[in-house]
Amino acid sequence: MAKHILEADSIIKGFGHKNLLTDIYLKCTTGEVLGILGRNGTGKSTLLQIIFGSLETENRSIRIDGQFYAKPFTSRDKIAYLPQGSFLPSNLTVTSVIRTFLSSEISRKTVAENARIQSLLNKKVSALSGGEKRYFEVLLILNLPTLFALLDEPFAQIEPLYITDIKTLITSYKKDKGIILTDHDYVNLMDVSDKTLLLTGGTLKLIVGRKQLIDYNYLPPE
């Protein structure tokens, strides 16, 4: 299967008189999970929204397979985005969400027959636990027919069992997609990522081990 390449280049984003992001470059290929760590307020969500195309910025170049996209999300087969907050209508049942959100019968069947989802099909979204809801959201996003998926804090504030299950999902779906995820949970993020970056001081630093996270003051000294 041919590899597809997503490149985000020359990204600058300022708020007031301060640049939050300064000349960011990253590259993600299908078959790869790229993890981005960073403290609150460093711009992780902002960066994902710029790559997705839903947030305007002073400067950016978003390319997929060498072609420039001003708003990648408008090309339905290119990129999907999981926001930090829940995007599911709370009054709908899980079955209704599947039929509303996914147009492919194959994808609908895949999600409905998922071992964790089967028992939830008749429940309303409002009745799901935090872990059930997040797992369902990640599963929906990964079943969209896109080359790339952006996952913003998929592990945040959910039960450990569901963190493990979401990691399994990410690993199983990366054979067909490029996946970029952010989180504060550096252990699980680094565990599931092929490459880890730290967003600090407006730029991305390549991280190859825990010691670098201490050196960059992301983790306290041991």
N, C-alpha and C positions, 0 to 999 in steps of 0.2 A: 504494500500500500504506500502511495506517495506521501511524503511528509509535507505538511503545511506549516507555514511560518508566520507568526504574529510578531511584529516589531513596533514598539512604542519608543519614539525618539524625540529628542529636543523638547521635552515637556517642561514648561515653566508655568507655575501657578502662584499668583500673589494674592494676599489678603491685606488691604490697606497698604502700608509702606514696606511690608515684609514678604519675601518669597517663601511660600510653604514648600514648593517643589522647584528644584533648580537643575535644569538641563538633564532630566532623567532619561536613561536609555534602558530598555529591557527587551529580551527576546524569548519567545516561548514557541516550541514546536509541538505538533501533535505527537502523542506518545510520551509527553513530559509533564510533570507536575512542578510548578515553580511556586515556592513558598515565600511570602513576604512578611517579615516581622517588623514591629515598630511600636513605640509607645503611643498612648492616646494623644491625638493632636498632631502627629507627625505627617499625616496626609495619606494614609493607606487607602481609606475609602475614597478620598478625592482622586487618587491615582486611578483606582479601578473605574470610577465614573467617567474620567477623561478617556480612558482606553475604550470603554463601552460606547462613548460618544454622547452621553446624556448631560455632561457638564462642560460648559464653555471655558476656554482658558486662553491666556495670552499667546501661547505658542505650543504647537504639538504636531507630530507627524505619526499617524497610525497607519501601518501598512500590513496587509495580509497577502502573502505570496507576492510581495513587491508592489501591490496596487494600493494607492492611497485611498483612505476612507475618511471623509469628514465626520460622518456619524455611522460607525460600523453597525450599530444595532438596527438600523433601517434595512440592512441586508439580512433577511431572516435566517439565512443558513450560515452566518459567519460567527456570531458571538452571542452568548447569553450571560446574564448577570444575576447573582443571588445577593440581594441587599442584606444589611445587618438586621433590619427589622422584618417582621413577617409580612409577606405580600398576599397571603391567602385570605379570601373572604370568609369571615368567621361563621356566617350563617349558612354556608353551603356544606353538603356532605362531602366526604373524601371522594366518593364516586363522581359527584357532580364536578368537583374541581378537576379531576382527571379528564373528564370529557370536555370541559371548557378550555383547559390549558393546553392539551395535546391534541393535535389534529390527526396524527397517524394512528391507525387502529393497532398497529404492531407496538407502538410505544405505549398506548393505553393499556394494552394487554400485559406488557412487561411490568408496568407500574402496579396494576391491579393484582397481578399474581405474585408480586414480591412478598416474601415470607413475613416481613414486618408490617406490610400494608393490608394484607388480606383480611385480617380481623378488624380493621378500622373502617372498611369501606362504607358502612352505613352510619358511621359517627359524623357529627358535625365537626368542623375544624375547631370550633370553640371548646369542644370536649377533649381535644388531644392534649397530652402532656407537652412540655417544652421540647423534650427529646423526640417524641413522635412527630411533632410538627416540623422540627428542623430536618429530621431525616426525610420526611415526605417532600419538603421543599427542595432539598439537595437532589433527591431522586427525580423530581420533576424537571429541574434545570438540566440535569445530565441526560435526560431523555429527549430534550429538544434537539432538532436536527442541525446542530451548529458544530463548527470546527473547533471552537474554543468556548470555555466556560470560566467565568470569573466568580469566585466564591468569597464573599466578605464575612469573615469570622464564623465559619460553619460550626466551630466547636464551642462557641461562647454560651455559657450558662445552661448547659444541658448535662444529663446524667452520663457518667463514664461509659456505660454500656452503649449508649448511642454514639458517643465519640468513636468508639471502636468500630461500630457498624458504618459510620460515615466514612471513616478511613478506608474500610473495605470497599465501599462504593467508589470512592475516588480512584483507588488502585485499579478496580475492575474496569472503569470507564475510560481510563487514560489511554488505553490501546487505540481508541478511536478519536480522542480529543486532546487538545492542549488545555491544561487546567492551571489557572493562577489562583492561589488562595492566600488570604491574610488571616492572621490570628495572633492573640497574645500567648497562646499555649504553645511555647516554643518546642516542648518535648514532642507533642503529637504532630505539630506542623513539620518539624525536621524529620520525623519518622516517616511521614508519607510523601515528602518532597524529594525530587531528584536533585534540585538545586535550591538553596536558601539564600535570600537576600535580606539585608536589614536596611530599612528606611530611616535614616538619621541625618539631621542637618540638611534636609532637602535633597539628599542624594542616596543612591542605593549602593550598599557595600556587600560584596560576596562573602558569605559565611560558610566555612568548612568545618567548624567545630565550636563547641560550647565556650572555649577559652576566648574566642574572638568576641562573643557576646559580652563577656566581662570586660575585655579591652575597650569596647565601644560604649561601656557604661549602660548596657541594656540590662545586664544582670549584675547583682552586687558581688563584690569580691568574695571568694570562698574563704 
